[in-house]
């Protein structure tokens, strides 16, 4: 499950940088356009209109 994190930054190449509440860089995730890759590789993430996969966990959009 995704833990609480502070600010984030997305680079032009799609790299997502997550930081802790103290402002330390915790990790960087690479954007992928393949759902399967995001589910298998915790260093990638996937985003669509209805789904987000972050750290191998799939989230569905709710109403």
PyMOL Python script that loads the backbone (N, CA, C, O; Angstrom):
from pymol import cmd

cmd.read_pdbstr("""\
ATOM      1  N   UNK A   1       0.849  -1.180   0.000  1.00  0.00           N
ATOM      2  CA  UNK A   1       0.000   0.000   0.000  1.00  0.00           C
ATOM      3  C   UNK A   1       0.889   1.235   0.000  1.00  0.00           C
ATOM      4  O   UNK A   1       1.982   1.221   0.565  1.00  0.00           O
ATOM      5  N   UNK A   2       0.423   2.285  -0.626  1.00  0.00           N
ATOM      6  CA  UNK A   2       1.187   3.518  -0.722  1.00  0.00           C
ATOM      7  C   UNK A   2       1.150   4.236   0.610  1.00  0.00           C
ATOM      8  O   UNK A   2       0.081   4.431   1.188  1.00  0.00           O
ATOM      9  N   UNK A   3       2.318   4.633   1.100  1.00  0.00           N
ATOM     10  CA  UNK A   3       2.396   5.378   2.341  1.00  0.00           C
ATOM     11  C   UNK A   3       2.170   6.855   2.104  1.00  0.00           C
ATOM     12  O   UNK A   3       2.113   7.306   0.960  1.00  0.00           O
ATOM     13  N   UNK A   4       2.043   7.600   3.170  1.00  0.00           N
ATOM     14  CA  UNK A   4       1.886   9.042   3.062  1.00  0.00           C
ATOM     15  C   UNK A   4       3.197   9.640   2.585  1.00  0.00           C
ATOM     16  O   UNK A   4       4.275   9.228   3.014  1.00  0.00           O
ATOM     17  N   UNK A   5       3.095  10.593   1.714  1.00  0.00           N
ATOM     18  CA  UNK A   5       4.297  11.275   1.257  1.00  0.00           C
ATOM     19  C   UNK A   5       3.994  12.757   1.124  1.00  0.00           C
ATOM     20  O   UNK A   5       2.835  13.163   1.050  1.00  0.00           O
ATOM     21  N   UNK A   6       5.026  13.540   1.095  1.00  0.00           N
ATOM     22  CA  UNK A   6       4.881  14.983   0.972  1.00  0.00           C
ATOM     23  C   UNK A   6       4.805  15.385  -0.481  1.00  0.00           C
ATOM     24  O   UNK A   6       4.156  14.718  -1.287  1.00  0.00           O
ATOM     25  N   UNK A   7       5.464  16.470  -0.813  1.00  0.00           N
ATOM     26  CA  UNK A   7       5.419  16.986  -2.187  1.00  0.00           C
ATOM     27  C   UNK A   7       5.959  15.991  -3.201  1.00  0.00           C
ATOM     28  O   UNK A   7       6.704  15.070  -2.868  1.00  0.00           O
ATOM     29  N   UNK A   8       5.566  16.202  -4.430  1.00  0.00           N
ATOM     30  CA  UNK A   8       6.066  15.377  -5.524  1.00  0.00           C
ATOM     31  C   UNK A   8       6.396  16.285  -6.701  1.00  0.00           C
ATOM     32  O   UNK A   8       5.954  17.432  -6.755  1.00  0.00           O
ATOM     33  N   UNK A   9       7.174  15.764  -7.636  1.00  0.00           N
ATOM     34  CA  UNK A   9       7.548  16.512  -8.827  1.00  0.00           C
ATOM     35  C   UNK A   9       7.552  15.557 -10.002  1.00  0.00           C
ATOM     36  O   UNK A   9       8.027  14.427  -9.889  1.00  0.00           O
ATOM     37  N   UNK A  10       7.027  16.005 -11.129  1.00  0.00           N
ATOM     38  CA  UNK A  10       7.046  15.205 -12.354  1.00  0.00           C
ATOM     39  C   UNK A  10       7.923  15.927 -13.368  1.00  0.00           C
ATOM     40  O   UNK A  10       7.669  17.080 -13.716  1.00  0.00           O
ATOM     41  N   UNK A  11       8.957  15.236 -13.836  1.00  0.00           N
ATOM     42  CA  UNK A  11       9.867  15.807 -14.835  1.00  0.00           C
ATOM     43  C   UNK A  11       9.226  15.747 -16.218  1.00  0.00           C
ATOM     44  O   UNK A  11       8.227  15.054 -16.409  1.00  0.00           O
ATOM     45  N   UNK A  12       9.786  16.458 -17.169  1.00  0.00           N
ATOM     46  CA  UNK A  12       9.276  16.452 -18.547  1.00  0.00           C
ATOM     47  C   UNK A  12       9.283  15.054 -19.159  1.00  0.00           C
ATOM     48  O   UNK A  12       8.429  14.731 -19.985  1.00  0.00           O
ATOM     49  N   UNK A  13      10.246  14.225 -18.756  1.00  0.00           N
ATOM     50  CA  UNK A  13      10.316  12.867 -19.301  1.00  0.00           C
ATOM     51  C   UNK A  13       9.338  11.912 -18.612  1.00  0.00           C
ATOM     52  O   UNK A  13       9.292  10.728 -18.947  1.00  0.00           O
ATOM     53  N   UNK A  14       8.551  12.422 -17.646  1.00  0.00           N
ATOM     54  CA  UNK A  14       7.554  11.604 -16.961  1.00  0.00           C
ATOM     55  C   UNK A  14       8.015  11.001 -15.656  1.00  0.00           C
ATOM     56  O   UNK A  14       7.221  10.355 -14.972  1.00  0.00           O
ATOM     57  N   UNK A  15       9.281  11.189 -15.282  1.00  0.00           N
ATOM     58  CA  UNK A  15       9.786  10.640 -14.026  1.00  0.00           C
ATOM     59  C   UNK A  15       9.075  11.318 -12.861  1.00  0.00           C
ATOM     60  O   UNK A  15       8.998  12.544 -12.794  1.00  0.00           O
ATOM     61  N   UNK A  16       8.562  10.513 -11.955  1.00  0.00           N
ATOM     62  CA  UNK A  16       7.854  10.993 -10.778  1.00  0.00           C
ATOM     63  C   UNK A  16       8.789  10.899  -9.581  1.00  0.00           C
ATOM     64  O   UNK A  16       9.280   9.816  -9.261  1.00  0.00           O
ATOM     65  N   UNK A  17       9.040  12.026  -8.918  1.00  0.00           N
ATOM     66  CA  UNK A  17       9.889  12.063  -7.728  1.00  0.00           C
ATOM     67  C   UNK A  17       8.992  12.272  -6.513  1.00  0.00           C
ATOM     68  O   UNK A  17       8.309  13.291  -6.409  1.00  0.00           O
ATOM     69  N   UNK A  18       8.992  11.312  -5.601  1.00  0.00           N
ATOM     70  CA  UNK A  18       8.218  11.392  -4.363  1.00  0.00           C
ATOM     71  C   UNK A  18       9.145  11.782  -3.222  1.00  0.00           C
ATOM     72  O   UNK A  18      10.263  11.277  -3.128  1.00  0.00           O
ATOM     73  N   UNK A  19       8.686  12.674  -2.358  1.00  0.00           N
ATOM     74  CA  UNK A  19       9.501  13.107  -1.229  1.00  0.00           C
ATOM     75  C   UNK A  19       8.761  12.873   0.079  1.00  0.00           C
ATOM     76  O   UNK A  19       7.535  12.772   0.110  1.00  0.00           O
ATOM     77  N   UNK A  20       9.520  12.790   1.138  1.00  0.00           N
ATOM     78  CA  UNK A  20       8.936  12.607   2.466  1.00  0.00           C
ATOM     79  C   UNK A  20       8.449  13.949   2.994  1.00  0.00           C
ATOM     80  O   UNK A  20       8.669  14.988   2.370  1.00  0.00           O
ATOM     81  N   UNK A  21       7.802  13.924   4.121  1.00  0.00           N
ATOM     82  CA  UNK A  21       7.332  15.146   4.761  1.00  0.00           C
ATOM     83  C   UNK A  21       8.460  16.085   5.130  1.00  0.00           C
ATOM     84  O   UNK A  21       8.252  17.292   5.252  1.00  0.00           O
ATOM     85  N   UNK A  22       9.666  15.536   5.311  1.00  0.00           N
ATOM     86  CA  UNK A  22      10.825  16.348   5.671  1.00  0.00           C
ATOM     87  C   UNK A  22      11.502  16.936   4.438  1.00  0.00           C
ATOM     88  O   UNK A  22      12.452  17.709   4.566  1.00  0.00           O
ATOM     89  N   UNK A  23      11.027  16.581   3.252  1.00  0.00           N
ATOM     90  CA  UNK A  23      11.590  17.121   2.028  1.00  0.00           C
ATOM     91  C   UNK A  23      12.714  16.296   1.431  1.00  0.00           C
ATOM     92  O   UNK A  23      13.305  16.691   0.426  1.00  0.00           O
ATOM     93  N   UNK A  24      13.018  15.151   2.037  1.00  0.00           N
ATOM     94  CA  UNK A  24      14.057  14.275   1.492  1.00  0.00           C
ATOM     95  C   UNK A  24      13.499  13.476   0.324  1.00  0.00           C
ATOM     96  O   UNK A  24      12.347  13.045   0.355  1.00  0.00           O
ATOM     97  N   UNK A  25      14.318  13.276  -0.711  1.00  0.00           N
ATOM     98  CA  UNK A  25      13.893  12.466  -1.842  1.00  0.00           C
ATOM     99  C   UNK A  25      13.840  11.013  -1.412  1.00  0.00           C
ATOM    100  O   UNK A  25      14.851  10.444  -1.001  1.00  0.00           O
ATOM    101  N   UNK A  26      12.670  10.416  -1.506  1.00  0.00           N
ATOM    102  CA  UNK A  26      12.491   9.027  -1.107  1.00  0.00           C
ATOM    103  C   UNK A  26      12.681   8.074  -2.276  1.00  0.00           C
ATOM    104  O   UNK A  26      13.340   7.043  -2.141  1.00  0.00           O
ATOM    105  N   UNK A  27      12.104   8.417  -3.425  1.00  0.00           N
ATOM    106  CA  UNK A  27      12.257   7.539  -4.575  1.00  0.00           C
ATOM    107  C   UNK A  27      11.813   8.234  -5.849  1.00  0.00           C
ATOM    108  O   UNK A  27      11.108   9.243  -5.819  1.00  0.00           O
ATOM    109  N   UNK A  28      12.240   7.676  -6.958  1.00  0.00           N
ATOM    110  CA  UNK A  28      11.840   8.144  -8.274  1.00  0.00           C
ATOM    111  C   UNK A  28      11.234   6.972  -9.030  1.00  0.00           C
ATOM    112  O   UNK A  28      11.754   5.857  -8.985  1.00  0.00           O
ATOM    113  N   UNK A  29      10.139   7.228  -9.719  1.00  0.00           N
ATOM    114  CA  UNK A  29       9.457   6.204 -10.492  1.00  0.00           C
ATOM    115  C   UNK A  29       9.399   6.643 -11.955  1.00  0.00           C
ATOM    116  O   UNK A  29       9.167   7.815 -12.250  1.00  0.00           O
ATOM    117  N   UNK A  30       9.611   5.699 -12.861  1.00  0.00           N
ATOM    118  CA  UNK A  30       9.603   5.984 -14.293  1.00  0.00           C
ATOM    119  C   UNK A  30       8.219   5.696 -14.864  1.00  0.00           C
ATOM    120  O   UNK A  30       7.625   4.657 -14.573  1.00  0.00           O
ATOM    121  N   UNK A  31       7.707   6.619 -15.676  1.00  0.00           N
ATOM    122  CA  UNK A  31       6.416   6.448 -16.332  1.00  0.00           C
ATOM    123  C   UNK A  31       6.493   5.330 -17.365  1.00  0.00           C
ATOM    124  O   UNK A  31       7.453   5.243 -18.131  1.00  0.00           O
ATOM    125  N   UNK A  32       5.478   4.481 -17.376  1.00  0.00           N
ATOM    126  CA  UNK A  32       5.350   3.452 -18.401  1.00  0.00           C
ATOM    127  C   UNK A  32       3.953   3.534 -18.995  1.00  0.00           C
ATOM    128  O   UNK A  32       3.014   3.959 -18.322  1.00  0.00           O
ATOM    129  N   UNK A  33       3.813   3.137 -20.233  1.00  0.00           N
ATOM    130  CA  UNK A  33       2.513   3.131 -20.890  1.00  0.00           C
ATOM    131  C   UNK A  33       1.913   1.724 -20.895  1.00  0.00           C
ATOM    132  O   UNK A  33       0.885   1.481 -21.528  1.00  0.00           O
ATOM    133  N   UNK A  34       2.559   0.809 -20.188  1.00  0.00           N
ATOM    134  CA  UNK A  34       2.098  -0.576 -20.128  1.00  0.00           C
ATOM    135  C   UNK A  34       1.643  -0.922 -18.707  1.00  0.00           C
ATOM    136  O   UNK A  34       2.433  -0.866 -17.765  1.00  0.00           O
ATOM    137  N   UNK A  35       0.385  -1.274 -18.566  1.00  0.00           N
ATOM    138  CA  UNK A  35      -0.146  -1.639 -17.238  1.00  0.00           C
ATOM    139  C   UNK A  35       0.635  -2.805 -16.633  1.00  0.00           C
ATOM    140  O   UNK A  35       0.981  -2.783 -15.452  1.00  0.00           O
ATOM    141  N   UNK A  36       0.906  -3.814 -17.444  1.00  0.00           N
ATOM    142  CA  UNK A  36       1.596  -5.010 -16.950  1.00  0.00           C
ATOM    143  C   UNK A  36       2.965  -4.660 -16.366  1.00  0.00           C
ATOM    144  O   UNK A  36       3.345  -5.181 -15.318  1.00  0.00           O
ATOM    145  N   UNK A  37       3.703  -3.779 -17.042  1.00  0.00           N
ATOM    146  CA  UNK A  37       5.024  -3.392 -16.549  1.00  0.00           C
ATOM    147  C   UNK A  37       4.917  -2.708 -15.182  1.00  0.00           C
ATOM    148  O   UNK A  37       5.721  -2.975 -14.288  1.00  0.00           O
ATOM    149  N   UNK A  38       3.929  -1.832 -15.025  1.00  0.00           N
ATOM    150  CA  UNK A  38       3.744  -1.138 -13.752  1.00  0.00           C
ATOM    151  C   UNK A  38       3.349  -2.101 -12.633  1.00  0.00           C
ATOM    152  O   UNK A  38       3.723  -1.902 -11.477  1.00  0.00           O
ATOM    153  N   UNK A  39       2.598  -3.140 -12.976  1.00  0.00           N
ATOM    154  CA  UNK A  39       2.204  -4.131 -11.963  1.00  0.00           C
ATOM    155  C   UNK A  39       3.363  -5.046 -11.578  1.00  0.00           C
ATOM    156  O   UNK A  39       3.390  -5.578 -10.468  1.00  0.00           O
ATOM    157  N   UNK A  40       4.314  -5.232 -12.480  1.00  0.00           N
ATOM    158  CA  UNK A  40       5.445  -6.121 -12.229  1.00  0.00           C
ATOM    159  C   UNK A  40       6.685  -5.402 -11.713  1.00  0.00           C
ATOM    160  O   UNK A  40       7.508  -6.008 -11.026  1.00  0.00           O
ATOM    161  N   UNK A  41       6.830  -4.123 -12.033  1.00  0.00           N
ATOM    162  CA  UNK A  41       8.037  -3.379 -11.693  1.00  0.00           C
ATOM    163  C   UNK A  41       7.680  -2.204 -10.786  1.00  0.00           C
ATOM    164  O   UNK A  41       7.058  -1.242 -11.237  1.00  0.00           O
ATOM    165  N   UNK A  42       8.061  -2.274  -9.535  1.00  0.00           N
ATOM    166  CA  UNK A  42       7.749  -1.240  -8.553  1.00  0.00           C
ATOM    167  C   UNK A  42       8.459   0.080  -8.771  1.00  0.00           C
ATOM    168  O   UNK A  42       8.179   1.050  -8.067  1.00  0.00           O
ATOM    169  N   UNK A  43       9.364   0.141  -9.722  1.00  0.00           N
ATOM    170  CA  UNK A  43      10.067   1.390 -10.025  1.00  0.00           C
ATOM    171  C   UNK A  43       9.429   2.140 -11.193  1.00  0.00           C
ATOM    172  O   UNK A  43       9.981   3.126 -11.681  1.00  0.00           O
ATOM    173  N   UNK A  44       8.251   1.663 -11.642  1.00  0.00           N
ATOM    174  CA  UNK A  44       7.516   2.332 -12.706  1.00  0.00           C
ATOM    175  C   UNK A  44       6.113   2.659 -12.206  1.00  0.00           C
ATOM    176  O   UNK A  44       5.652   2.100 -11.211  1.00  0.00           O
ATOM    177  N   UNK A  45       5.432   3.584 -12.915  1.00  0.00           N
ATOM    178  CA  UNK A  45       4.043   3.877 -12.602  1.00  0.00           C
ATOM    179  C   UNK A  45       3.262   4.051 -13.900  1.00  0.00           C
ATOM    180  O   UNK A  45       3.840   4.325 -14.952  1.00  0.00           O
ATOM    181  N   UNK A  46       1.937   3.889 -13.814  1.00  0.00           N
ATOM    182  CA  UNK A  46       1.044   3.976 -14.960  1.00  0.00           C
ATOM    183  C   UNK A  46      -0.152   4.831 -14.574  1.00  0.00           C
ATOM    184  O   UNK A  46      -0.664   4.717 -13.460  1.00  0.00           O
ATOM    185  N   UNK A  47      -0.604   5.695 -15.493  1.00  0.00           N
ATOM    186  CA  UNK A  47      -1.771   6.534 -15.238  1.00  0.00           C
ATOM    187  C   UNK A  47      -2.649   6.551 -16.483  1.00  0.00           C
ATOM    188  O   UNK A  47      -2.155   6.744 -17.594  1.00  0.00           O
ATOM    189  N   UNK A  48      -3.959   6.346 -16.295  1.00  0.00           N
ATOM    190  CA  UNK A  48      -4.946   6.514 -17.359  1.00  0.00           C
ATOM    191  C   UNK A  48      -6.122   7.283 -16.763  1.00  0.00           C
ATOM    192  O   UNK A  48      -6.065   7.702 -15.607  1.00  0.00           O
ATOM    193  N   UNK A  49      -7.171   7.468 -17.531  1.00  0.00           N
ATOM    194  CA  UNK A  49      -8.335   8.207 -17.028  1.00  0.00           C
ATOM    195  C   UNK A  49      -9.005   7.506 -15.855  1.00  0.00           C
ATOM    196  O   UNK A  49      -9.579   8.165 -14.988  1.00  0.00           O
ATOM    197  N   UNK A  50      -8.939   6.172 -15.816  1.00  0.00           N
ATOM    198  CA  UNK A  50      -9.645   5.420 -14.781  1.00  0.00           C
ATOM    199  C   UNK A  50      -8.746   4.669 -13.810  1.00  0.00           C
ATOM    200  O   UNK A  50      -9.211   4.219 -12.763  1.00  0.00           O
ATOM    201  N   UNK A  51      -7.462   4.528 -14.140  1.00  0.00           N
ATOM    202  CA  UNK A  51      -6.578   3.676 -13.349  1.00  0.00           C
ATOM    203  C   UNK A  51      -5.241   4.355 -13.073  1.00  0.00           C
ATOM    204  O   UNK A  51      -4.705   5.076 -13.916  1.00  0.00           O
ATOM    205  N   UNK A  52      -4.718   4.111 -11.882  1.00  0.00           N
ATOM    206  CA  UNK A  52      -3.360   4.515 -11.548  1.00  0.00           C
ATOM    207  C   UNK A  52      -2.690   3.306 -10.895  1.00  0.00           C
ATOM    208  O   UNK A  52      -3.266   2.674 -10.010  1.00  0.00           O
ATOM    209  N   UNK A  53      -1.489   2.992 -11.330  1.00  0.00           N
ATOM    210  CA  UNK A  53      -0.718   1.911 -10.717  1.00  0.00           C
ATOM    211  C   UNK A  53       0.562   2.533 -10.200  1.00  0.00           C
ATOM    212  O   UNK A  53       1.357   3.082 -10.963  1.00  0.00           O
ATOM    213  N   UNK A  54       0.751   2.440  -8.898  1.00  0.00           N
ATOM    214  CA  UNK A  54       1.885   3.070  -8.224  1.00  0.00           C
ATOM    215  C   UNK A  54       2.450   2.077  -7.230  1.00  0.00           C
ATOM    216  O   UNK A  54       1.727   1.584  -6.364  1.00  0.00           O
ATOM    217  N   UNK A  55       3.750   1.772  -7.346  1.00  0.00           N
ATOM    218  CA  UNK A  55       4.406   0.796  -6.467  1.00  0.00           C
ATOM    219  C   UNK A  55       3.714  -0.560  -6.507  1.00  0.00           C
ATOM    220  O   UNK A  55       3.522  -1.195  -5.470  1.00  0.00           O
ATOM    221  N   UNK A  56       3.340  -1.002  -7.705  1.00  0.00           N
ATOM    222  CA  UNK A  56       2.699  -2.292  -7.969  1.00  0.00           C
ATOM    223  C   UNK A  56       1.289  -2.412  -7.397  1.00  0.00           C
ATOM    224  O   UNK A  56       0.752  -3.518  -7.335  1.00  0.00           O
ATOM    225  N   UNK A  57       0.680  -1.317  -6.981  1.00  0.00           N
ATOM    226  CA  UNK A  57      -0.684  -1.340  -6.448  1.00  0.00           C
ATOM    227  C   UNK A  57      -1.590  -0.598  -7.421  1.00  0.00           C
ATOM    228  O   UNK A  57      -1.296   0.524  -7.832  1.00  0.00           O
ATOM    229  N   UNK A  58      -2.701  -1.246  -7.785  1.00  0.00           N
ATOM    230  CA  UNK A  58      -3.650  -0.672  -8.744  1.00  0.00           C
ATOM    231  C   UNK A  58      -4.761   0.075  -8.013  1.00  0.00           C
ATOM    232  O   UNK A  58      -5.367  -0.449  -7.079  1.00  0.00           O
ATOM    233  N   UNK A  59      -5.015   1.295  -8.449  1.00  0.00           N
ATOM    234  CA  UNK A  59      -6.078   2.126  -7.902  1.00  0.00           C
ATOM    235  C   UNK A  59      -7.064   2.444  -9.015  1.00  0.00           C
ATOM    236  O   UNK A  59      -6.658   2.771 -10.131  1.00  0.00           O
ATOM    237  N   UNK A  60      -8.360   2.350  -8.719  1.00  0.00           N
ATOM    238  CA  UNK A  60      -9.396   2.662  -9.690  1.00  0.00           C
ATOM    239  C   UNK A  60     -10.062   3.978  -9.299  1.00  0.00           C
ATOM    240  O   UNK A  60     -10.225   4.275  -8.116  1.00  0.00           O
ATOM    241  N   UNK A  61     -10.440   4.754 -10.298  1.00  0.00           N
ATOM    242  CA  UNK A  61     -11.118   6.015 -10.063  1.00  0.00           C
ATOM    243  C   UNK A  61     -12.490   5.748  -9.450  1.00  0.00           C
ATOM    244  O   UNK A  61     -13.193   4.831  -9.875  1.00  0.00           O
ATOM    245  N   UNK A  62     -12.868   6.531  -8.468  1.00  0.00           N
ATOM    246  CA  UNK A  62     -14.191   6.392  -7.864  1.00  0.00           C
ATOM    247  C   UNK A  62     -15.006   7.642  -8.160  1.00  0.00           C
ATOM    248  O   UNK A  62     -14.467   8.688  -8.521  1.00  0.00           O
ATOM    249  N   UNK A  63     -16.292   7.510  -8.001  1.00  0.00           N
ATOM    250  CA  UNK A  63     -17.188   8.634  -8.284  1.00  0.00           C
ATOM    251  C   UNK A  63     -17.308   9.541  -7.099  1.00  0.00           C
ATOM    252  O   UNK A  63     -18.023  10.541  -7.157  1.00  0.00           O
TER     253      UNK A  63
END
""", "prot")
cmd.dss("prot")
cmd.show_as("cartoon", "prot")
cmd.util.cbc("prot")
cmd.orient("prot")
